[in-house]
Amino acid sequence: MDFTDTPEEAEFRETARAWLEANIPTTDELGGLDEIAAAKLWQKRKYDAGWACLRWPKEFGGRDASAIDQVIWNQEEGKFSTPPSVFGIGQGMAAPTMMAWARDEHKATHLPPLASGENIWCQLFSEPAGGSDLAALRTRAEKDGDEWVINGQKIWTSGAHYSDYGILVVRTDPTVAKHKGLSYFFLDMKSPGVEVRPIKQISGGANFNEVYFTDVRIPDDQRLGEVGQGWQVALTTLMNERFSIGGGGMGVGFRQVFDLAQKVEIDGEPAIKDKNVRAKLATWYTQEAGLRFTGYRSMTALSKGETPGPENSIGKLVGASKTQDMASFAMDLLELSGAISDPESVLGEGLFQQSFMGAPGGRIAGGSDEIMLNILAERVLGMPQDVRLDKGIPFNEVPTGSN
């Protein structure tokens, strides 16, 4: 495959680079802003200039750009220091689901503010009793006139504490098999009865949350898909989720470990000269290249109007474990100082330590490693399905630890 820019692509790249050079927020502009405010400032600036959500239709705030244009933009933006985005779930997971399943009036109302950064969305899927089995969820919805009354609990919801809206899967019929009794909604996170409790992480942060629903009312017209079709709608979200987070861009990457290996020493010589260090670096470089090109194949599928497929599980499976391995190795290179996470006291400003402590979450978010392996085995390689003792059984008859 030839990755050389065509004349049109080269022109697009130069235009994008010139705009970025002229518009990256300065330190003075960002001074005093918290992470959310800084992210919104940068997103709104891109939106106003037509550089936000490039592949979205123009009526929703995009540019109707091609997949390769998005790749080029990502490459050029990645060369600059920009505020960290808090819009990945909304733009990468909720938006494709809304485009595929929402009513036209809801698309027109909610997608432009999502593209501009005015609104932030979260994903309300996982539950304490379900683990990685989304279809085992127990949060229930009962119909009351033109509304649904929601009761239950979600967990590990990233960004729920600062989100404006959320996408939500609930059980509307417990008398059928678990995959068939689900329905899918979106809701205002400020709705009465919604309670968000941040979860303290080992890294010291609190990026994800428990969310409780007590008699929360959602209008029926905020349902995506038919009643009982929630699993099919959720698959749209999940495939886009694995595409969005599967590129290996989680925490520390090859470049940071490569740079560190040139600064620290082993037996009085730069670590980069050690053959074992070089071998590990070569492996990680190859993995990152593979993830990048796998991502390009997914972008091509998207450009043809196709839904990202199960092969996107490759990116997440490889990327999350790679991040953990690289962070651990970098801490070994730092020797005793590898145990110090204070950014002002250690080489690398604590990046490797923070990535190491956050990496286990990356191996669970969006489906655990074991779930990814099952998906690849069954849906890509065509191997026999794993044993499922609850298959075809009405959900309210599935044995639990209490019966």
N, C-alpha and C positions, 0 to 999 in steps of 0.2 A: 504494500500500500504506500502511495506517495503522499507524504504529509507536507510537502512544499505548498505554500500559499499560492492560490491562483491570483491573477491580477486583482480580481474583485475582493478576494479575501485579504490581500496585502493592503489594499486601500482601506478596507474596514478596520483592519488592525491599526493602521496609522492614525485613522480618525479617532478610534477608541483611546489609543495611547495619548494623543494630543489632548483630548478632553480630560482624561485622568490627570495628566500632569498639571493642567490648569485648575482643577477643581477638587483635588484631594483636600480634605479638611486640615487646616493648620493646627498646630499645638495651641495657639491662642484661641481659635474657635472652639476647640474641644475642652479647654480649661474650665474646670468647675462643673462639667457635665458628667452625670453618671453614665453607666454603660448603656442603659436603655435610651436615654436622651441622645447620646452620641450616635447610636445605631440609627435612630429615627432621623436625625439630621442628615446623615449620609444617604439613607434610603430615599428620603424626600428629594434630595438634590439630584440623585440619579433619575428619579421618577419625573421630575420637572423637565429634565433635559432629554427624556426619552431613552434612558439607559437602564431602566428597571424591568425585571422579568421579561427579558428580550423576546422569548419565544411565545409569550402570551399573545392573544389577539389584541389588536389596538383598542377595541372597545372596552377591554378590561384593564387597560393601563400598560400593555406590552408594546411590542414593536413588530410582531409578525415575522420575527427573524428566523433564520435557519438554525439547525442544530450546530453547524460548524461555527456560525457567528457567536453562539453562546459559548462554545469552547474557547474561541479566540478572546472573547471578553473576559472569561474567567482567567485565562492565562495572563492577560495584561493587568487586570485588577489585582491578581495575586502577587504582582511585582511591587506593589505599594503597601504601605502600612495604613490600613483602614480600620475603622471601628468594627469590633466583632459583631456579626449579624445575630439578631434574635428572631429572624423571620423564616428560618429554615423549615420549621414544621408547617407554618402557614402557607408559605409559597411553594414548598416542595412536596407537601403531603395533603394538606387540606384543600388547596386550590385545585389540583388536578381532580380530586374527588368531587368538588363542587362543580367544576366544568363538565364532568361526565354525568352527574346525577341531579344537580340542583335545578330548581325552576328558574326560568329566564329572569324573573324579577329579582330573585335572590343573587344570581350571578352579577346582575347590573348593580345591585346595592352593595355587595360585600367584596367583590374582587378588586375594584379599583382602590379602595382604602387599604387592602392587603398589599397591593403592589406599591403603594406610596409610602408604606410604613406607618400609616395612621393607626392601624389596628394590628394586634399581635394575636395569633391563634395557637392553641395547644391541642394535644391529642389525648382523649380520655378513653383509653382502651384497657390497660392492664389492671388486674385485681389481685388482692392478697391471696385468695384461695385458688386462683387459676394458674399462677406461674406463667409459663410461656404458652399455655393453651388458652388462647383468646376466646375460643368457643365455649370454654367452661365458665364464662362470666356469670355473675349472679345479680348484678344491679338490674332492677326490674322497672318496667314501665307499664302503667295501667291507663287505659283510655278513659277519659272523663269529658264527654262532649267533644268539643273541637280541640281539646288539649290532652297531653299525656302527663301523668304524675310520676316522677322519677324518685326512687329511693335506692340507696346503696352506696358503694364506696369504690373509688379508683385509686391506683397507687403508681408511683414512679412517673408522675405526669410532669415532664420538663416544662418549665416556664409558666405553670398554672398561676403562680403568685403575681405575675405581671401581665397575664393574657386578658384580652378583651372578649374573645370568643373561643369556643372549643368544639371539636367534633367528638361524637359520643356514640358508642355501641351499647345497647341494653337488651335485656331479655323481655320480649313481649308475649311469648307463649312457652311455658315450661312443660307442656304436655307433648311436645314433639322432640325429635332428635336435636341435639344441642346446636348444630349448625343451622337448623331450619327455623328456630324460634327467636332469631335476633332481628332487631331493627336499628336503624342508623339515623341519628339526628345531628343538628348543630344547635348551639345555644349561646346565649349571652352569659359570660362568666360572672356577671354582677347580678344574676337572677336571684331572687329570694330563695333561701334554702341551700345555696352553694357555699360550702366552707372549705377553704384551702389551708392546709397545714404543711409548711416546709419540712423536709427531712434533712437532718444534718448529715453530711457525708464525711468520710475519713479524710478527705482532702481539706476539710474545714469549710467548704462551700455548702450551699443549700439550693442547688439548681433544680431539683425535682421535689415533688410534693405528694401528699395524700389529699384526695378531694372527696368530700362527703356530700351526698345529696339527700336532703330531707324534704319530701313533698315538693320537689322542684317542678314547676309547670312549664311545659314546652308546647307551643302551638303545633298542631298537626302539620301545618304547611312548612314547618322546618324539618320535616322528615325527608331523608334522601333515599330514593327507591321505595318499593312497596313494603308494607308491613310483612315481616318475615324474610325480607330480602337483604337484611343487614350484613350477612356474611359475604355476599357478592359485592356489596358496596365496600366493605372493609378490605376486600382483596385489592381493590383499586388503590386504596390508601397504602396498604402494606407493600405492594410492589413498587410504588413510588417512594415509600420510606426507605426501602433497601437500596434503591437507586440513589436516593439523596445522601444517605450516610455511608454508602458502601465503597466510596472511592479511596478510603484510606487516609483522608485528611483529618484524622482525629488526633490532636495533640502533637507529640514529637514526630518528626519525619527524618528521612535519610539525611537531608542537608544539615540538620542540627547535629546529628551524631557524627557525621563526617567532619564538620568544623571542630567539634569537641576533640576528636581523635588527633587533630593537628596541634591542639593546644596542651594536652596532657601527655605525660611521659610514662613509658614502661622500660624499666632497667636503664634509665638515663637517655633513652631515645624517644622521639615523638611516637605516640601510640600508632599512628598511621603507618609506620614502618613495620609493625609486627604482622607476620603473615596470617595469624589467626584473626586479628582485627580486620585486616583487609578482606579475608574470606567472608566474614560476617557482613561487612559493608557491601560487598559484591552481591550477596544474597538479597539483602534488603533493597538495593538499587534495582535488581531484577524484579523483585516483587512489586515495587512501586510502579515500574514501567508496565508490568502486566496489568496492574489495577487501572492505570491510566488508559491503556488501550482497550481494556474491557469496558471501561466507562464510555469511551468513544463509540463502541458498538451499540451501547444502550442509547446514546444520544442519536445515533442513526435511526434506531427503531422508533424513537420518539418523533423524529422528524418526518416519519412516514405515517404518523398518527396511530402508532401501535402502543399498547400498554406495556411498560417494562415487564419482562418475564422473570421466571424463577432463577434464571442464570445470574441475576443481580445479587443473589445470596452469596456468590463467590466473593464479591468485593467486600461485603461486611465480614464474612468469615475470615478472610485473609487479612484485611486491614486492621481489625481490632486486635487480633493476636500479634500482628507485626508491631503495632504501637506498644503493646505491653513488653514484648521482647526487646525492642530498641531502648525503651526507657530503662528497663532493668540493666541492660548492658552498659548504658551511659552512666548509671549510678555506680556500677562496678569500676568503670574507668576513673570516676571521681574519688575512688577509695573511701576514706573515712568521711570526707565531706559530702559523699553521696547520701548520707543520712540527714543532711541539713536541707530544709526546704525554704528557709528564709531567702527571698530573692536578692537581698542586699548582702548576703554573706557567702554565697556559693556561685561558682562558675556556671553560667547558663541561666542565671536568675531564677532558679527553682523550676524551670520548665520540665526537666526530666523527672523530678520528684512528683510534681503535680500530675504529669501524664501517667506515671506509674500507679499512683493512687486512684486515678480516674479510669484507668484502662479496664478494670473488671466490669465497670458499668457499661462500657462500650461493647463488651462481649455478651451482655444481656439485652441492652436496649435494641428494640426492633426485632427481637427473637434471639434466643440464646444460641451458642455455637451448635448445640445438639439439634436444635430446630433447623438451623441452616443446613446442617449435614443431611438431615432427613429430607428436606426440600430438594436438595441437589440429587440425592440418591433416587428419590421417587419420581420427581417431575422432570429432571434433566437426563438422568442415566436410565430411567425406566426400571429400576429395581423394585422388588416386591415391597408393599407397604409395611410399615412397622405394625406390631400388634396393637389394636385399639379395642379394648374390652368394652368401651361404652358406645361403640359404633352402632347406630340405628336404634338405640334405646332412648325412650322419652327422657328428657333431661331430669324431670322430677322423680324418675325411677333409678337414676344412676346411683350406685352405692357411694356413700361418703364415710368419712371417719367416725361420724356420729350415729351411723345406723348399720 
